[in-house]
């Protein structure tokens, strides 16, 4: 079949993907069944970090899919049982927030107006529609995931795994219920995780207040009604005449109070006056100080962001309304020393719902990361079976011993710092959508499980679990785990690779290590490849406000998936942010055209040539060409195995365009007209073309698969061609 003059990705990509999908060869079991690979072939496995079912894929998902598919296709073509499990995440807070906004926008109703069951149905319908859109986009990128193993964090299998994990952790006393400080969103009426916090810089007045003989500073005078502790560093000479826990009388906002001096080494002596009052109920640092010294905590602001009776005449006011009135009262009492109008600080907001976070002490479910327990059946290095350990130690040792390798290595330092400072994990959410906490109450009795002990009088905990709890099980819940190891886990777990953004190293990667280490006694994966953010051509983070968001679907529609993938991978080492512009994608569309034209030229020059299994007598120049390609093959394989895709692309690009197209093909033109050198050169060019298509396929699967089927005597799909 004659190769058309021009390549049109728009006309071919959907057809090619359909051919791949219908072959069934995304599933390694089918590859074994059809004897393409042996049953004892080595495994290469990974799970797709599940995109949130809140809309569509963005360019960050695009880079994730490009990287992962490149590795999967490379190892599949090298005879591995290459398994890539796809799935999506219910992303409870983000998904519920979207539906709540739409409900109010369309019907002026809240979720409480429609009721829990009806609201959940609405969210599930939204999630299903979004899921369908996302999965079609995964296909557009050329992702060779095994669709027969598709999973969803909230489906029946994953939900069952969540209950099993929760129950085991509860019975081992690693899950407990207690009051601690949380990120509380008064707008959405729920706690949120660290990952959902978005820090926003705000210019606000900094107020300097008199507190007896001390001067303190605060940007939040509305919280100060409950302050009755003044904290200084024990080595601060300015306050050495005060003793730890000394009581002092001070005039404060609502009259004279008895305050207590606390000496704590966490205080920065160089900041301000080196003295601070603390509000343990509304600040995590203050809460930690109160914990260390067993201090009282008083609530000043309620869960709706309103001032409580402790503030007397300001009771019931919003923070915004109360603040200037409180400042005025401080001024009238002579407690306001000065105001710095140019103070800039960071405030925490909910990235999902937009609400300003108000820290609160609430009774929640927690995972105790520091409690000692006995680990049975351990395959973890440094933590033998039967030894006492903690969840923090599991997370630390898995990386420290080298059982898990991070790419790039520099992230180990920040990883260990995060683990060392890790506090207990709040897993409660006051949401309706998500995994309901599997705890039941009947008076003072508590039962844990998917169902209550009896039908009557038991009430289930109304809260849901943090999304990261279910996604922490992802590497093995997707392989059917329900408390027992499965045959699939024996083949593919630990997975070979976890590829994700460096921004969720702690929130997700570390929690997968925690869950796998505790529940299975093994690491969840052997290698972690961390990609960076995709920025615009000026290096700015993409955002709606800057109007610089690039939609991968637009790029694919205009330039094709191969050009989009190459632009995302080229010049982009692990762990680094990368800049992307439409011009860069356009440049790799030109490269795709170059590969097309190279193939077209060779096919035209070899129409009368029949490829033989026996190598003809080759000229020294032809042998040199094939040897140079052999060296290239070795280099590309080494780069990919070392997780250096950017180097593989650079070498492949330079050789194909500069060496092969510009020099070797030009030198071939007179040789193809000479009967003494024609056959040798035809063999060399055909052989070289096949090998170059094989090398390009992991990066540019659509165009290479298309070209493969135009080469005489090629067998089957390029995707499953064994390049050992």
Secondary structure as the mmCIF struct_conf table of DSSP 4:
data_model
#
loop_
_struct_conf.conf_type_id
_struct_conf.id
_struct_conf.beg_label_comp_id
_struct_conf.beg_label_asym_id
_struct_conf.beg_label_seq_id
_struct_conf.end_label_comp_id
_struct_conf.end_label_asym_id
_struct_conf.end_label_seq_id
HELX_LH_PP_P HELX_LH_PP_P1 UNK A 2 UNK A 4
BEND BEND1 UNK A 5 UNK A 6
HELX_RH_AL_P HELX_RH_AL_P1 UNK A 9 UNK A 23
TURN_TY1_P TURN_TY1_P1 UNK A 24 UNK A 26
BEND BEND2 UNK A 27 UNK A 27
HELX_RH_AL_P HELX_RH_AL_P2 UNK A 28 UNK A 33
TURN_TY1_P TURN_TY1_P2 UNK A 34 UNK A 35
BEND BEND3 UNK A 36 UNK A 37
TURN_TY1_P TURN_TY1_P3 UNK A 39 UNK A 40
HELX_LH_PP_P HELX_LH_PP_P2 UNK A 41 UNK A 42
STRN STRN1 UNK A 43 UNK A 47
HELX_LH_PP_P HELX_LH_PP_P3 UNK A 48 UNK A 50
STRN STRN2 UNK A 51 UNK A 52
BEND BEND4 UNK A 53 UNK A 55
HELX_RH_AL_P HELX_RH_AL_P3 UNK A 59 UNK A 76
TURN_TY1_P TURN_TY1_P4 UNK A 77 UNK A 79
STRN STRN3 UNK A 81 UNK A 89
HELX_RH_AL_P HELX_RH_AL_P4 UNK A 92 UNK A 107
BEND BEND5 UNK A 108 UNK A 108
HELX_RH_AL_P HELX_RH_AL_P5 UNK A 111 UNK A 114
HELX_RH_AL_P HELX_RH_AL_P6 UNK A 116 UNK A 140
TURN_TY1_P TURN_TY1_P5 UNK A 141 UNK A 142
STRN STRN4 UNK A 146 UNK A 152
TURN_TY1_P TURN_TY1_P6 UNK A 153 UNK A 154
BEND BEND6 UNK A 155 UNK A 155
HELX_RH_AL_P HELX_RH_AL_P7 UNK A 156 UNK A 171
TURN_TY1_P TURN_TY1_P7 UNK A 172 UNK A 173
STRN STRN5 UNK A 175 UNK A 185
TURN_TY1_P TURN_TY1_P8 UNK A 186 UNK A 189
STRN STRN6 UNK A 190 UNK A 192
HELX_RH_3T_P HELX_RH_3T_P1 UNK A 194 UNK A 196
STRN STRN7 UNK A 197 UNK A 211
TURN_TY1_P TURN_TY1_P9 UNK A 212 UNK A 213
STRN STRN8 UNK A 214 UNK A 218
BEND BEND7 UNK A 219 UNK A 219
HELX_RH_3T_P HELX_RH_3T_P2 UNK A 221 UNK A 226
STRN STRN9 UNK A 229 UNK A 232
TURN_TY1_P TURN_TY1_P10 UNK A 234 UNK A 235
HELX_RH_3T_P HELX_RH_3T_P3 UNK A 237 UNK A 239
TURN_TY1_P TURN_TY1_P11 UNK A 240 UNK A 241
BEND BEND8 UNK A 242 UNK A 242
HELX_LH_PP_P HELX_LH_PP_P4 UNK A 243 UNK A 243
TURN_TY1_P TURN_TY1_P12 UNK A 244 UNK A 245
STRN STRN10 UNK A 247 UNK A 252
TURN_TY1_P TURN_TY1_P13 UNK A 253 UNK A 254
STRN STRN11 UNK A 255 UNK A 263
TURN_TY1_P TURN_TY1_P14 UNK A 265 UNK A 266
BEND BEND9 UNK A 267 UNK A 267
TURN_TY1_P TURN_TY1_P15 UNK A 269 UNK A 270
BEND BEND10 UNK A 271 UNK A 271
TURN_TY1_P TURN_TY1_P16 UNK A 272 UNK A 273
BEND BEND11 UNK A 274 UNK A 274
STRN STRN12 UNK A 275 UNK A 277
TURN_TY1_P TURN_TY1_P17 UNK A 280 UNK A 281
BEND BEND12 UNK A 282 UNK A 282
HELX_RH_AL_P HELX_RH_AL_P8 UNK A 284 UNK A 293
TURN_TY1_P TURN_TY1_P18 UNK A 294 UNK A 294
STRN STRN13 UNK A 301 UNK A 301
TURN_TY1_P TURN_TY1_P19 UNK A 303 UNK A 304
BEND BEND13 UNK A 305 UNK A 305
STRN STRN14 UNK A 306 UNK A 307
HELX_RH_3T_P HELX_RH_3T_P4 UNK A 309 UNK A 314
TURN_TY1_P TURN_TY1_P20 UNK A 315 UNK A 316
STRN STRN15 UNK A 318 UNK A 318
HELX_RH_AL_P HELX_RH_AL_P9 UNK A 319 UNK A 332
TURN_TY1_P TURN_TY1_P21 UNK A 333 UNK A 334
STRN STRN16 UNK A 336 UNK A 350
TURN_TY1_P TURN_TY1_P22 UNK A 351 UNK A 353
HELX_LH_PP_P HELX_LH_PP_P5 UNK A 355 UNK A 355
STRN STRN17 UNK A 356 UNK A 357
STRN STRN18 UNK A 360 UNK A 367
BEND BEND14 UNK A 369 UNK A 370
STRN STRN19 UNK A 373 UNK A 375
HELX_LH_PP_P HELX_LH_PP_P6 UNK A 376 UNK A 376
BEND BEND15 UNK A 377 UNK A 377
TURN_TY1_P TURN_TY1_P23 UNK A 381 UNK A 382
BEND BEND16 UNK A 383 UNK A 383
TURN_TY1_P TURN_TY1_P24 UNK A 385 UNK A 386
STRN STRN20 UNK A 387 UNK A 389
HELX_RH_AL_P HELX_RH_AL_P10 UNK A 391 UNK A 400
TURN_TY1_P TURN_TY1_P25 UNK A 401 UNK A 401
BEND BEND17 UNK A 402 UNK A 404
STRN STRN21 UNK A 405 UNK A 407
BEND BEND18 UNK A 408 UNK A 408
TURN_TY1_P TURN_TY1_P26 UNK A 409 UNK A 410
HELX_RH_AL_P HELX_RH_AL_P11 UNK A 411 UNK A 420
TURN_TY1_P TURN_TY1_P27 UNK A 421 UNK A 421
HELX_LH_PP_P HELX_LH_PP_P7 UNK A 422 UNK A 424
STRN STRN22 UNK A 425 UNK A 426
STRN STRN23 UNK A 428 UNK A 429
BEND BEND19 UNK A 432 UNK A 434
STRN STRN24 UNK A 436 UNK A 436
STRN STRN25 UNK A 439 UNK A 442
TURN_TY1_P TURN_TY1_P28 UNK A 443 UNK A 444
STRN STRN26 UNK A 445 UNK A 448
BEND BEND20 UNK A 449 UNK A 451
BEND BEND21 UNK A 453 UNK A 457
STRN STRN27 UNK A 459 UNK A 460
BEND BEND22 UNK A 462 UNK A 462
STRN STRN28 UNK A 464 UNK A 465
HELX_RH_AL_P HELX_RH_AL_P12 UNK A 467 UNK A 471
TURN_TY1_P TURN_TY1_P29 UNK A 472 UNK A 473
HELX_RH_AL_P HELX_RH_AL_P13 UNK A 474 UNK A 477
TURN_TY1_P TURN_TY1_P30 UNK A 478 UNK A 480
BEND BEND23 UNK A 482 UNK A 484
HELX_RH_AL_P HELX_RH_AL_P14 UNK A 487 UNK A 492
BEND BEND24 UNK A 494 UNK A 494
STRN STRN29 UNK A 495 UNK A 501
HELX_RH_3T_P HELX_RH_3T_P5 UNK A 502 UNK A 504
HELX_RH_PI_P HELX_RH_PI_P1 UNK A 505 UNK A 509
HELX_RH_AL_P HELX_RH_AL_P15 UNK A 510 UNK A 520
BEND BEND25 UNK A 521 UNK A 522
BEND BEND26 UNK A 524 UNK A 524
STRN STRN30 UNK A 525 UNK A 531
STRN STRN31 UNK A 534 UNK A 535
TURN_TY1_P TURN_TY1_P31 UNK A 537 UNK A 538
BEND BEND27 UNK A 539 UNK A 539
HELX_LH_PP_P HELX_LH_PP_P8 UNK A 540 UNK A 540
STRN STRN32 UNK A 541 UNK A 541
HELX_LH_PP_P HELX_LH_PP_P9 UNK A 542 UNK A 542
TURN_TY1_P TURN_TY1_P32 UNK A 544 UNK A 547
HELX_RH_AL_P HELX_RH_AL_P16 UNK A 552 UNK A 559
HELX_RH_AL_P HELX_RH_AL_P17 UNK A 561 UNK A 569
TURN_TY1_P TURN_TY1_P33 UNK A 570 UNK A 571
TURN_TY1_P TURN_TY1_P34 UNK A 574 UNK A 575
STRN STRN33 UNK A 578 UNK A 579
HELX_RH_AL_P HELX_RH_AL_P18 UNK A 582 UNK A 605
TURN_TY1_P TURN_TY1_P35 UNK A 606 UNK A 608
BEND BEND28 UNK A 613 UNK A 614
HELX_LH_PP_P HELX_LH_PP_P10 UNK A 615 UNK A 619
HELX_RH_AL_P HELX_RH_AL_P19 UNK A 620 UNK A 641
TURN_TY1_P TURN_TY1_P36 UNK A 642 UNK A 643
HELX_RH_AL_P HELX_RH_AL_P20 UNK A 645 UNK A 653
HELX_RH_PI_P HELX_RH_PI_P2 UNK A 654 UNK A 665
HELX_RH_AL_P HELX_RH_AL_P21 UNK A 666 UNK A 671
TURN_TY1_P TURN_TY1_P37 UNK A 672 UNK A 673
HELX_RH_AL_P HELX_RH_AL_P22 UNK A 675 UNK A 697
TURN_TY1_P TURN_TY1_P38 UNK A 698 UNK A 699
BEND BEND29 UNK A 700 UNK A 700
HELX_RH_AL_P HELX_RH_AL_P23 UNK A 701 UNK A 708
TURN_TY1_P TURN_TY1_P39 UNK A 709 UNK A 710
BEND BEND30 UNK A 711 UNK A 711
TURN_TY1_P TURN_TY1_P40 UNK A 712 UNK A 713
BEND BEND31 UNK A 716 UNK A 716
HELX_RH_3T_P HELX_RH_3T_P6 UNK A 718 UNK A 720
#
